[in-house]
Amino acid sequence: MAWRFKTSKYKNAAPKVIKREEWIQEGISAGNLMQCSGNHIKAGCIYMTFNVDSSGGGNLGVLPVSSTGRLVNGLPLLPAHGDFVSDFEFSPFDDYLLATGSADNSVKVWLLPEEDNLSELSNLNPVVAVPKQNHKIENVTWNPMAEGVLTFTCNDCVVLYDVTSQEQKISINNHKDQIQSISWRDNGQVFVTSCKDKRLRIIDPRASSVVQETQGHDNIRDSRALWLGDKDLLCTTGFSRSREREVKVWDCRNFTSSVSTLGIDSNTGTLIPLYDADTGMLFLTGKGDSNIRYYEISEKDSTLTENNISRTEQVKGVGMVPKRALNVMEGEVDRLLLLTKQAIIPIPYIVPRKNYLEFHDDLFPDTASDEPGLSATAWFSGANGQRKIVSLNPQRKTAIGSRRGLGLQPGEVKEAGGGTSADVPVTNKTQPETSQVTNPSSPPASVPNASPSATSQSPVHNRTDEEKAAEAISDDVTDEDKAEAEQREEVQKKVSARIFSGVRQCKFKHWKCKTLHRSTHIENIRKLDRTVPGESNFFVANKKRCVVPIEGSGGLLSVFELDKPGKLQDAGLPVLQHQSKATDYSWDPFNDNRLVVACDDAKIWVWDIPEGGLTETLTEPRGTLRGHMEKIYFVIFHPLARDIIVTSAYDFTVRIWDLSEMKEVLQLFVHPDQVFCAAWSPDGKYLCTVCKDGKIRIFNPRKSPNPVMEGPGPEGSRGARAVFVLEGNYLFVSGFDKQSKRMVFMYDTGDLSKPLYEDSIDECPAILVPYYDEDSNTVFLSGRGDGQMYAYEVATEEPYLFPLATTKFPTASQAFSFLPKYLCNVKEVEFAKAYRLTQTSVEPVTFTVPRVRLEYFQDDLFPETRVTWEPTMTSKDWLAGSNRQPRTLSLQPKDMTLLSQAPKETPKVRKFESYNADTYKTDEQKKEELMSAMTNKLSKQEAPLPQDLAEGVDEDEWDD
């Protein structure tokens, strides 16, 4: 009958009202977050991190967890991924180690800098980059017992990754649909998942088996599962068959049905559960809600008791601060961080007491420390461990902010002064010797006795017998413990390294794409013809004008002058008119007025555009070429020789033409099927083709019509593109696999037998068109109708392709056309410039790299560039075997100094640097200075006052 009178100490816990001035509002923008399984905001003992708007790409905001009010230096952003970050979590054993998963199918681990160096985030590289998965990453979480065991879900698969050895250890594929959530039991042995197939599964990952399974919520909408500490209880949130939000409590010892079900309301936002294992407090709030519910779970019958409902701003995400970072001397038993549209609101839950002059140990039981129970190697080998627990008493608790990768030995406690101490009492609820790894089949280790000498040497006096015993136990370490500690230290050093062997430094990694002001756009393009074949680039531009296909009979092409932006008239625009549909077109790289157009009647039209642009519709070209027997689908100019073009058609031939003679000069006829594309090598000697028969061929067309090299290409039949990279020694190819997924490949031109590397992008029918910037070794990729642009750095070392940032656009892009390098504004660190075609407009876009010292020429980003806008030879020279290469040109402006020659900057003294003896002043010093200044202003002057110098008159001089 004792249960009838049992009262919870936390029943009256209530949220403290935080003034709006203490909300974090500087730079917070969470109004447009992508729908995902994450909470959108998470916290460790040192930092909080959170999503920003989807338009921000894969950026995360990072702030100290104690931040409040206005941010002096703005919001630090971590450019973590190329797409929206779907989930992220801090390591329970390293307050600076952050794992992130993204919609770009990748998982990364970051070692965040110290608080004073948050400005380094923009140039931070991950310490671990997990190989890309086949689908979007949904959930990311750490094992709560073993160090370095990272778990993430990808569609219907659960992956366990060993961060310390950088190996994927376990992959579990026994789910029938997308996994919506995952949660470990605190002992780190099993986890629970909720799935879109409405099933809950308890899984033992080391056995790769489902231990228990049951029917969860009756609706396929987003659900969450949360293991309640190390109890036998689970909590799930989801939707009922009638679309009502509900929360259920389950007992894993009887998993056939829930032991408690509570209906909440009919809102549509996903309910996010947060649980404090030390106090048993359960918090619920939903995305889009305006309140937070606080429950307790009955120890007798596992029913939910609602203790408090507090109103707040509309919720975008919510996270819980770890126990070790709470302000216990103010009665703070829990703290939530609420992410709203334009602010982060800290919400501390306080248990009212008369005073908090002393530590209330009844409210704050010992909590799990930041020491792991065992290593990843031991855990994957089947061992189980036990974590130490520490007191939250400020007089005894360990200092927060562990950075285990920086050499902190297991068992040591970092003090405020930076030293270490071994005499802080550490206790354990179950067994004293917690660093000992235990196996279920082996008996527990015996506890050694405490030696009197160990306690007598401690500098702490007047301690209880329990504290002395605990100290002696923590100091008495076995040889096995020392060996394991040394092994763990070596592993931690690997994790703490800033750059692992598989992670590459790249100066262009965080490139930015910006669309210029609307006043520079050409708008109101009507009847854009989107039926141009996929083998065409669709949109071409040079420094003067651009070409856009328009619907209508006769293959209509509009030619717009780029120096005349604005809104076009609705009708009556002059065009180039052909006798049949235009299938491809290309500007002469050495003559801004000459345009070559290929048509589906097998004719090639050569146009000379008049200076100033079109004033009337033109129907008569300067000349035409005939030779192909079928529809032509691409035309490409030679990169160095004047008047040389190459074309291909459905007659399966590749033909090379001389425009100076207006005739065909060479023909390649070995292709058994359609030729998707052709690409010239940068030296102009070789021609590469990708054919529908699945082969890549490289020709030396002046010497032989047969290929000099041949190998397997993309397996898909939708199309492909190729471009020579790295001085022509490698080949970058985009195409499709058998399942029609868009792929990119890297080949060695000396051996086409198999690709050096391949990567899956996404599923989309549009061909990815590559553009290669040889000065930065960057390949830009975009498909017709895509809303984003991908980028890779190509390199000669493995894995040869390194993903860079991805940029998104507010509207779909039809095509891009890049301009010559000399048109870039190097003063703004612009390394590429292009025009973007949308359904109704042409917009200039710039590609820049963030740099600080813009007054200097960034010579590390801008090497001497090849002058590809001037021909090096005539068509006759090239046909005769000449191979003259272009000259190079420095892009350095005359009024700029090289960055490599700039003087090194001296560190700036920070205004509020408390540890700087030259600038730091105590309150007493400030008060004394203020009083001294006031006294000096009011001090008595030695000189006489003006009125004292005035002369008076005698009394007899006054008038009566």
LUMMAR-329367 format. One record per residue (C-alpha): residue number from 1; z, x, y. Coordinates in steps of 0.5 Angstrom, whole numbers. Layout:
! residues N
> NUM|Z|X|Y
...
! end
This chain:
! residues 960
> 1|0|0|0
> 2|0|6|5
> 3|-7|5|6
> 4|-5|-2|10
> 5|-1|2|15
> 6|-6|9|16
> 7|-8|10|23
> 8|-13|15|25
> 9|-12|20|30
> 10|-19|19|33
> 11|-19|12|34
> 12|-18|12|41
> 13|-23|18|42
> 14|-27|16|48
> 15|-33|19|52
> 16|-31|22|59
> 17|-35|20|65
> 18|-39|26|67
> 19|-41|25|75
> 20|-49|25|76
> 21|-48|32|80
> 22|-46|35|73
> 23|-52|33|69
> 24|-58|38|68
> 25|-64|35|72
> 26|-68|42|74
> 27|-74|42|71
> 28|-73|37|65
> 29|-78|33|63
> 30|-78|29|57
> 31|-82|22|58
> 32|-87|23|53
> 33|-85|26|47
> 34|-89|26|41
> 35|-86|22|35
> 36|-83|26|30
> 37|-77|27|25
> 38|-73|32|30
> 39|-67|30|34
> 40|-71|33|40
> 41|-65|37|42
> 42|-60|42|38
> 43|-54|46|40
> 44|-51|52|38
> 45|-45|56|40
> 46|-49|60|46
> 47|-55|56|47
> 48|-58|49|47
> 49|-66|48|46
> 50|-70|42|47
> 51|-77|39|47
> 52|-81|38|54
> 53|-87|33|55
> 54|-92|33|50
> 55|-97|36|55
> 56|-93|42|55
> 57|-96|44|48
> 58|-91|48|44
> 59|-86|50|49
> 60|-78|49|48
> 61|-73|49|54
> 62|-67|54|53
> 63|-61|54|57
> 64|-53|56|55
> 65|-50|51|52
> 66|-44|51|58
> 67|-50|49|63
> 68|-48|44|68
> 69|-51|41|75
> 70|-57|45|78
> 71|-60|51|75
> 72|-61|56|80
> 73|-67|60|77
> 74|-70|54|74
> 75|-71|52|67
> 76|-73|58|62
> 77|-78|56|57
> 78|-80|59|50
> 79|-87|58|48
> 80|-86|57|41
> 81|-92|54|38
> 82|-99|52|40
> 83|-97|45|39
> 84|-91|40|39
> 85|-85|43|36
> 86|-83|37|31
> 87|-76|40|29
> 88|-72|46|30
> 89|-65|49|29
> 90|-60|54|30
> 91|-57|59|24
> 92|-50|57|23
> 93|-49|64|22
> 94|-52|67|28
> 95|-52|64|35
> 96|-58|67|37
> 97|-63|66|31
> 98|-67|59|32
> 99|-72|56|27
> 100|-78|52|29
> 101|-83|48|26
> 102|-89|45|29
> 103|-95|40|29
> 104|-99|46|28
> 105|-97|47|21
> 106|-93|53|22
> 107|-85|55|22
> 108|-83|61|26
> 109|-76|64|27
> 110|-74|67|34
> 111|-68|72|36
> 112|-66|69|43
> 113|-64|74|48
> 114|-57|75|51
> 115|-56|70|57
> 116|-57|75|62
> 117|-64|76|60
> 118|-67|69|59
> 119|-73|71|63
> 120|-75|75|57
> 121|-77|68|53
> 122|-84|68|56
> 123|-86|74|53
> 124|-81|73|46
> 125|-85|74|40
> 126|-82|71|33
> 127|-78|76|28
> 128|-81|72|23
> 129|-87|68|22
> 130|-88|64|16
> 131|-95|63|13
> 132|-99|57|16
> 133|-98|50|11
> 134|-103|45|10
> 135|-100|39|14
> 136|-95|38|20
> 137|-88|41|19
> 138|-83|35|19
> 139|-76|38|18
> 140|-73|45|19
> 141|-66|46|17
> 142|-62|52|14
> 143|-57|52|8
> 144|-50|51|10
> 145|-47|56|5
> 146|-52|62|4
> 147|-55|66|10
> 148|-62|67|11
> 149|-64|61|7
> 150|-69|57|11
> 151|-71|50|9
> 152|-77|46|12
> 153|-81|40|10
> 154|-89|39|10
> 155|-92|32|8
> 156|-89|31|1
> 157|-87|38|0
> 158|-80|41|1
> 159|-80|49|2
> 160|-75|54|1
> 161|-76|61|5
> 162|-72|67|4
> 163|-72|69|12
> 164|-69|76|10
> 165|-74|78|5
> 166|-80|74|8
> 167|-82|70|2
> 168|-83|63|0
> 169|-78|62|-6
> 170|-78|55|-8
> 171|-83|49|-7
> 172|-82|42|-9
> 173|-87|37|-10
> 174|-84|31|-13
> 175|-84|26|-7
> 176|-90|21|-7
> 177|-90|20|0
> 178|-88|24|7
> 179|-81|26|7
> 180|-78|23|13
> 181|-71|27|13
> 182|-67|32|9
> 183|-60|34|9
> 184|-56|39|5
> 185|-49|38|2
> 186|-44|43|6
> 187|-43|47|-1
> 188|-50|49|0
> 189|-52|47|-7
> 190|-56|40|-7
> 191|-59|36|-1
> 192|-62|29|0
> 193|-68|27|2
> 194|-71|20|5
> 195|-78|19|4
> 196|-83|14|6
> 197|-84|11|-1
> 198|-77|8|1
> 199|-73|12|-4
> 200|-67|17|-3
> 201|-67|23|-8
> 202|-61|28|-9
> 203|-65|35|-11
> 204|-62|41|-14
> 205|-67|46|-11
> 206|-66|52|-15
> 207|-67|48|-22
> 208|-73|44|-18
> 209|-71|38|-21
> 210|-69|31|-18
> 211|-61|30|-20
> 212|-61|23|-18
> 213|-66|18|-14
> 214|-65|11|-12
> 215|-68|5|-7
> 216|-66|7|0
> 217|-68|2|6
> 218|-73|-3|5
> 219|-78|-2|10
> 220|-83|4|11
> 221|-81|6|18
> 222|-77|12|20
> 223|-71|13|16
> 224|-65|19|16
> 225|-61|21|11
> 226|-54|25|13
> 227|-50|28|8
> 228|-42|27|10
> 229|-40|34|10
> 230|-38|36|3
> 231|-36|29|1
> 232|-39|25|-5
> 233|-41|20|1
> 234|-48|20|4
> 235|-50|16|11
> 236|-57|13|12
> 237|-60|10|17
> 238|-67|6|17
> 239|-70|-1|17
> 240|-69|-7|13
> 241|-74|-12|10
> 242|-74|-16|17
> 243|-75|-10|21
> 244|-67|-10|23
> 245|-64|-3|24
> 246|-59|-2|19
> 247|-54|4|17
> 248|-52|5|10
> 249|-46|9|6
> 250|-47|11|-1
> 251|-43|15|-6
> 252|-47|20|-10
> 253|-42|18|-16
> 254|-45|11|-16
> 255|-52|12|-13
> 256|-55|6|-16
> 257|-53|2|-9
> 258|-50|3|-3
> 259|-42|2|-2
> 260|-43|-1|5
> 261|-49|-4|9
> 262|-48|-5|17
> 263|-54|-9|21
> 264|-54|-6|28
> 265|-60|-10|32
> 266|-67|-11|32
> 267|-69|-5|37
> 268|-75|-1|34
> 269|-72|6|36
> 270|-70|11|30
> 271|-63|11|29
> 272|-60|18|29
> 273|-54|20|26
> 274|-49|25|28
> 275|-43|27|23
> 276|-37|31|25
> 277|-34|33|18
> 278|-27|36|21
> 279|-25|29|24
> 280|-30|24|20
> 281|-33|22|27
> 282|-40|19|26
> 283|-44|17|32
> 284|-51|13|32
> 285|-56|12|37
> 286|-63|11|37
> 287|-69|13|41
> 288|-70|9|47
> 289|-63|6|46
> 290|-58|6|52
> 291|-52|6|48
> 292|-48|11|43
> 293|-44|8|38
> 294|-38|11|35
> 295|-36|10|28
> 296|-31|12|23
> 297|-31|11|15
> 298|-26|9|11
> 299|-23|13|6
> 300|-21|8|2
> 301|-27|3|1
> 302|-32|7|5
> 303|-33|2|10
> 304|-36|3|17
> 305|-31|2|23
> 306|-34|1|30
> 307|-29|5|35
> 308|-33|5|41
> 309|-40|3|44
> 310|-41|7|51
> 311|-47|5|55
> 312|-51|11|58
> 313|-58|13|60
> 314|-64|11|56
> 315|-64|16|50
> 316|-70|21|48
> 317|-66|25|44
> 318|-59|27|42
> 319|-55|33|39
> 320|-48|35|37
> 321|-45|42|40
> 322|-41|46|34
> 323|-34|45|34
> 324|-33|53|36
> 325|-36|52|42
> 326|-31|46|44
> 327|-26|46|50
> 328|-20|44|45
> 329|-15|45|51
> 330|-18|39|54
> 331|-17|35|48
> 332|-25|35|47
> 333|-26|33|39
> 334|-33|33|40
> 335|-39|34|45
> 336|-46|30|45
> 337|-52|33|49
> 338|-56|27|51
> 339|-63|28|53
> 340|-66|23|57
> 341|-73|23|61
> 342|-71|27|67
> 343|-64|30|65
> 344|-59|33|60
> 345|-52|29|60
> 346|-46|33|56
> 347|-42|27|53
> 348|-35|30|51
> 349|-31|25|47
> 350|-23|26|49
> 351|-17|24|45
> 352|-12|22|50
> 353|-5|25|50
> 354|0|26|55
> 355|-2|33|56
> 356|-6|39|53
> 357|-1|45|56
> 358|0|46|48
> 359|-6|46|43
> 360|-6|40|39
> 361|-7|42|32
> 362|-7|35|29
> 363|-13|34|32
> 364|-16|40|31
> 365|-16|42|24
> 366|-19|49|22
> 367|-26|49|22
> 368|-32|53|18
> 369|-33|60|21
> 370|-40|64|22
> 371|-39|68|16
> 372|-44|66|11
> 373|-41|64|4
> 374|-46|69|0
> 375|-53|72|1
> 376|-60|69|0
> 377|-61|74|-6
> 378|-54|72|-9
> 379|-56|64|-8
> 380|-63|64|-11
> 381|-60|68|-17
> 382|-56|62|-18
> 383|-49|64|-15
> 384|-45|59|-11
> 385|-40|61|-5
> 386|-35|59|-1
> 387|-34|60|7
> 388|-28|62|11
> 389|-25|57|16
> 390|-22|59|22
> 391|-17|56|27
> 392|-19|53|34
> 393|-13|55|37
> 394|-15|59|43
> 395|-10|64|42
> 396|-12|65|35
> 397|-19|63|34
> 398|-25|68|34
> 399|-30|69|39
> 400|-36|65|39
> 401|-43|68|40
> 402|-44|72|34
> 403|-50|76|33
> 404|-50|78|26
> 405|-56|82|27
> 406|-53|87|32
> 407|-49|91|27
> 408|-42|86|27
> 409|-39|88|20
> 410|-37|82|16
> 411|-30|80|17
> 412|-29|83|24
> 413|-28|79|30
> 414|-31|80|36
> 415|-26|80|42
> 416|-28|78|49
> 417|-27|86|51
> 418|-33|87|46
> 419|-28|91|41
> 420|-27|89|34
> 421|-20|87|31
> 422|-18|86|24
> 423|-11|82|25
> 424|-14|75|27
> 425|-11|71|22
> 426|-17|67|18
> 427|-15|62|13
> 428|-18|58|7
> 429|-17|51|5
> 430|-19|52|-2
> 431|-19|60|-4
> 432|-16|66|0
> 433|-22|71|-2
> 434|-28|68|1
> 435|-33|73|1
> 436|-32|74|-6
> 437|-39|70|-9
> 438|-37|66|-15
> 439|-41|63|-21
> 440|-39|56|-24
> 441|-39|59|-31
> 442|-34|65|-29
> 443|-27|64|-28
> 444|-24|65|-20
> 445|-22|71|-18
> 446|-15|73|-17
> 447|-12|74|-10
> 448|-9|81|-9
> 449|-2|81|-6
> 450|-1|83|1
> 451|2|90|2
> 452|8|90|7
> 453|5|96|10
> 454|-1|92|12
> 455|3|87|16
> 456|8|92|19
> 457|2|96|23
> 458|0|90|26
> 459|1|89|34
> 460|2|82|34
> 461|10|80|33
> 462|14|74|32
> 463|9|71|27
> 464|10|66|21
> 465|10|68|14
> 466|4|64|13
> 467|0|68|18
> 468|3|75|15
> 469|0|73|9
> 470|-6|71|11
> 471|-7|77|15
> 472|-6|81|9
> 473|-11|77|4
> 474|-16|78|9
> 475|-15|86|10
> 476|-15|87|2
> 477|-22|87|0
> 478|-25|89|-7
> 479|-30|94|-8
> 480|-35|88|-10
> 481|-34|85|-3
> 482|-35|92|0
> 483|-42|93|-4
> 484|-44|86|-2
> 485|-42|86|5
> 486|-46|93|6
> 487|-52|89|3
> 488|-51|83|7
> 489|-51|88|13
> 490|-58|91|11
> 491|-61|84|11
> 492|-58|82|18
> 493|-61|89|21
> 494|-68|86|18
> 495|-67|80|21
> 496|-65|82|28
> 497|-71|87|29
> 498|-75|84|34
> 499|-82|85|31
> 500|-83|85|24
> 501|-89|88|20
> 502|-92|82|20
> 503|-91|80|27
> 504|-96|83|32
> 505|-95|84|40
> 506|-101|81|44
> 507|-102|81|51
> 508|-106|75|51
> 509|-101|70|47
> 510|-99|66|52
> 511|-105|65|56
> 512|-106|59|60
> 513|-111|54|62
> 514|-112|51|68
> 515|-117|45|71
> 516|-119|47|78
> 517|-118|41|83
> 518|-122|35|83
> 519|-126|37|89
> 520|-129|42|85
> 521|-131|37|79
> 522|-138|34|78
> 523|-136|26|77
> 524|-139|20|75
> 525|-144|22|70
> 526|-147|16|67
> 527|-150|15|60
> 528|-148|22|57
> 529|-152|23|50
> 530|-148|24|45
> 531|-153|24|39
> 532|-155|31|40
> 533|-155|35|33
> 534|-148|39|32
> 535|-152|45|31
> 536|-153|45|39
> 537|-148|47|44
> 538|-149|41|47
> 539|-147|43|54
> 540|-150|50|58
> 541|-148|53|64
> 542|-149|59|68
> 543|-147|61|75
> 544|-151|56|79
> 545|-152|50|75
> 546|-151|46|68
> 547|-155|42|64
> 548|-153|35|61
> 549|-156|31|56
> 550|-157|24|58
> 551|-159|17|54
> 552|-166|15|55
> 553|-173|16|52
> 554|-177|23|52
> 555|-171|27|52
> 556|-168|27|58
> 557|-164|33|61
> 558|-160|33|68
> 559|-159|39|71
> 560|-153|39|76
> 561|-152|45|82
> 562|-145|47|81
> 563|-144|49|88
> 564|-145|41|90
> 565|-139|38|87
> 566|-137|31|88
> 567|-139|24|86
> 568|-146|23|83
> 569|-150|17|85
> 570|-150|11|80
> 571|-158|12|79
> 572|-164|15|81
> 573|-162|22|79
> 574|-168|27|78
> 575|-168|30|70
> 576|-173|34|66
> 577|-177|29|62
> 578|-180|31|55
> 579|-184|28|50
> 580|-179|27|45
> 581|-171|28|44
> 582|-168|35|46
> 583|-164|38|40
> 584|-162|44|44
> 585|-163|48|50
> 586|-161|55|53
> 587|-161|59|60
> 588|-164|65|60
> 589|-158|70|61
> 590|-162|75|66
> 591|-166|69|70
> 592|-161|63|72
> 593|-167|59|74
> 594|-171|59|67
> 595|-169|54|61
> 596|-171|54|54
> 597|-171|47|51
> 598|-172|46|43
> 599|-175|39|41
> 600|-175|35|35
> 601|-183|35|35
> 602|-182|42|33
> 603|-184|44|41
> 604|-181|49|45
> 605|-181|48|52
> 606|-180|53|58
> 607|-178|51|65
> 608|-177|54|71
> 609|-172|51|75
> 610|-174|51|83
> 611|-169|54|88
> 612|-164|49|90
> 613|-164|45|84
> 614|-168|39|82
> 615|-171|34|87
> 616|-175|30|83
> 617|-176|29|75
> 618|-180|34|72
> 619|-185|33|66
> 620|-189|39|66
> 621|-186|46|64
> 622|-188|53|65
> 623|-191|53|58
> 624|-189|51|51
> 625|-189|54|44
> 626|-191|51|37
> 627|-190|54|30
> 628|-185|50|27
> 629|-187|45|22
> 630|-181|41|23
> 631|-175|39|28
> 632|-172|45|31
> 633|-164|45|32
> 634|-162|51|36
> 635|-165|56|40
> 636|-162|63|42
> 637|-163|68|47
> 638|-163|76|45
> 639|-157|79|49
> 640|-160|85|51
> 641|-168|85|51
> 642|-171|80|56
> 643|-176|75|54
> 644|-174|75|46
> 645|-171|68|43
> 646|-170|66|36
> 647|-170|59|33
> 648|-170|55|27
> 649|-172|48|24
> 650|-172|44|18
> 651|-178|48|15
> 652|-172|53|13
> 653|-175|58|17
> 654|-172|63|23
> 655|-177|65|28
> 656|-177|70|34
> 657|-181|69|40
> 658|-183|73|46
> 659|-183|69|52
> 660|-187|74|56
> 661|-193|73|51
> 662|-191|66|49
> 663|-192|67|42
> 664|-188|68|35
> 665|-187|75|33
> 666|-183|75|27
> 667|-181|70|22
> 668|-175|70|17
> 669|-177|65|11
> 670|-172|67|5
> 671|-167|61|7
> 672|-167|55|1
> 673|-164|50|6
> 674|-162|48|13
> 675|-160|54|17
> 676|-153|52|21
> 677|-153|57|26
> 678|-155|64|28
> 679|-152|70|32
> 680|-154|77|35
> 681|-150|83|34
> 682|-147|86|41
> 683|-152|92|40
> 684|-158|87|39
> 685|-160|90|32
> 686|-158|85|27
> 687|-158|77|26
> 688|-153|73|22
> 689|-155|67|19
> 690|-150|61|16
> 691|-154|57|11
> 692|-153|50|8
> 693|-154|54|1
> 694|-147|56|2
> 695|-149|64|4
> 696|-148|68|10
> 697|-154|73|11
> 698|-155|79|16
> 699|-162|81|18
> 700|-165|87|21
> 701|-171|83|23
> 702|-175|88|26
> 703|-175|92|19
> 704|-175|87|14
> 705|-175|79|13
> 706|-170|80|7
> 707|-163|80|9
> 708|-159|87|9
> 709|-153|84|7
> 710|-151|77|4
> 711|-145|74|1
> 712|-141|67|0
> 713|-140|63|7
> 714|-136|56|8
> 715|-137|51|2
> 716|-137|45|7
> 717|-144|42|8
> 718|-142|39|15
> 719|-144|45|19
> 720|-142|52|21
> 721|-142|57|27
> 722|-142|65|27
> 723|-140|70|32
> 724|-140|78|31
> 725|-133|81|34
> 726|-130|88|35
> 727|-136|92|37
> 728|-140|88|31
> 729|-136|91|25
> 730|-133|84|23
> 731|-136|77|23
> 732|-132|71|25
> 733|-134|64|22
> 734|-132|57|23
> 735|-134|52|18
> 736|-131|47|13
> 737|-128|47|6
> 738|-130|42|0
> 739|-125|37|3
> 740|-128|37|10
> 741|-122|41|13
> 742|-124|45|19
> 743|-123|53|17
> 744|-124|59|20
> 745|-126|66|17
> 746|-126|73|18
> 747|-131|78|15
> 748|-133|85|14
> 749|-140|86|16
> 750|-140|92|11
> 751|-138|87|5
> 752|-139|80|5
> 753|-137|79|-2
> 754|-131|75|0
> 755|-127|73|7
> 756|-122|78|9
> 757|-118|72|12
> 758|-118|65|12
> 759|-114|59|16
> 760|-114|52|16
> 761|-114|48|23
> 762|-115|41|22
> 763|-119|35|19
> 764|-124|33|24
> 765|-132|32|23
> 766|-134|36|29
> 767|-136|43|28
> 768|-131|48|32
> 769|-136|52|37
> 770|-133|59|38
> 771|-134|63|44
> 772|-132|71|44
> 773|-129|75|50
> 774|-130|82|47
> 775|-125|85|53
> 776|-119|81|50
> 777|-121|80|43
> 778|-120|73|44
> 779|-124|67|40
> 780|-124|61|44
> 781|-125|55|39
> 782|-127|47|41
> 783|-130|42|38
> 784|-134|36|40
> 785|-129|30|42
> 786|-123|35|41
> 787|-117|34|46
> 788|-115|41|45
> 789|-117|48|45
> 790|-115|53|40
> 791|-115|61|40
> 792|-115|67|36
> 793|-114|74|37
> 794|-118|78|32
> 795|-116|85|30
> 796|-118|91|25
> 797|-111|90|22
> 798|-109|85|17
> 799|-109|79|17
> 800|-114|80|22
> 801|-114|73|26
> 802|-107|72|30
> 803|-106|65|33
> 804|-105|65|40
> 805|-103|59|44
> 806|-107|52|44
> 807|-108|48|50
> 808|-109|41|51
> 809|-113|37|56
> 810|-112|30|58
> 811|-118|27|56
> 812|-123|29|50
> 813|-128|35|51
> 814|-135|34|49
> 815|-136|42|50
> 816|-135|48|54
> 817|-140|53|57
> 818|-137|60|59
> 819|-139|64|65
> 820|-140|72|65
> 821|-134|76|66
> 822|-136|79|73
> 823|-134|72|76
> 824|-127|72|74
> 825|-122|73|79
> 826|-118|79|77
> 827|-113|78|82
> 828|-110|72|79
> 829|-111|75|72
> 830|-116|71|70
> 831|-119|74|64
> 832|-124|68|63
> 833|-128|62|66
> 834|-132|56|64
> 835|-134|49|65
> 836|-132|43|61
> 837|-136|37|60
> 838|-132|31|59
> 839|-135|24|58
> 840|-136|23|65
> 841|-135|29|69
> 842|-136|37|69
> 843|-130|41|71
> 844|-129|48|72
> 845|-123|51|68
> 846|-120|58|68
> 847|-116|62|63
> 848|-110|67|66
> 849|-105|71|63
> 850|-98|70|66
> 851|-96|77|70
> 852|-91|78|75
> 853|-94|84|79
> 854|-100|81|82
> 855|-101|86|87
> 856|-103|91|82
> 857|-110|91|78
> 858|-108|89|71
> 859|-112|95|68
> 860|-109|94|61
> 861|-112|87|61
> 862|-119|89|64
> 863|-122|95|61
> 864|-129|97|63
> 865|-133|91|61
> 866|-141|91|59
> 867|-146|89|64
> 868|-149|83|59
> 869|-152|80|65
> 870|-157|85|66
> 871|-163|87|61
> 872|-163|94|58
> 873|-170|93|55
> 874|-176|89|55
> 875|-179|85|49
> 876|-184|90|48
> 877|-179|96|48
> 878|-174|92|43
> 879|-180|90|38
> 880|-182|97|39
> 881|-175|99|36
> 882|-171|101|42
> 883|-164|100|42
> 884|-161|101|49
> 885|-154|99|50
> 886|-152|96|57
> 887|-148|100|62
> 888|-140|99|63
> 889|-137|96|70
> 890|-130|97|72
> 891|-127|90|75
> 892|-122|93|79
> 893|-123|91|87
> 894|-123|96|92
> 895|-116|94|95
> 896|-112|94|89
> 897|-108|100|85
> 898|-108|100|78
> 899|-102|97|75
> 900|-101|104|70
> 901|-100|108|77
> 902|-95|103|80
> 903|-88|106|81
> 904|-83|103|77
> 905|-79|98|80
> 906|-71|99|80
> 907|-67|94|77
> 908|-65|88|83
> 909|-58|87|84
> 910|-56|80|82
> 911|-53|76|87
> 912|-48|73|83
> 913|-47|79|78
> 914|-39|78|76
> 915|-39|85|73
> 916|-42|89|78
> 917|-36|93|82
> 918|-41|93|88
> 919|-42|86|89
> 920|-36|83|86
> 921|-30|80|90
> 922|-24|77|88
> 923|-22|70|92
> 924|-16|74|95
> 925|-22|79|98
> 926|-26|74|100
> 927|-20|70|104
> 928|-18|77|107
> 929|-25|78|110
> 930|-26|71|113
> 931|-19|71|116
> 932|-21|78|119
> 933|-27|76|122
> 934|-24|70|125
> 935|-18|74|128
> 936|-23|79|131
> 937|-27|73|135
> 938|-20|70|137
> 939|-17|77|139
> 940|-15|78|146
> 941|-20|82|151
> 942|-17|88|155
> 943|-22|87|160
> 944|-19|82|166
> 945|-22|74|166
> 946|-27|72|171
> 947|-22|68|175
> 948|-17|74|175
> 949|-22|78|179
> 950|-22|72|185
> 951|-19|73|192
> 952|-15|68|195
> 953|-13|67|202
> 954|-7|67|206
> 955|-3|61|207
> 956|-4|61|215
> 957|-12|60|213
> 958|-11|53|210
> 959|-13|47|214
> 960|-8|42|216
! end
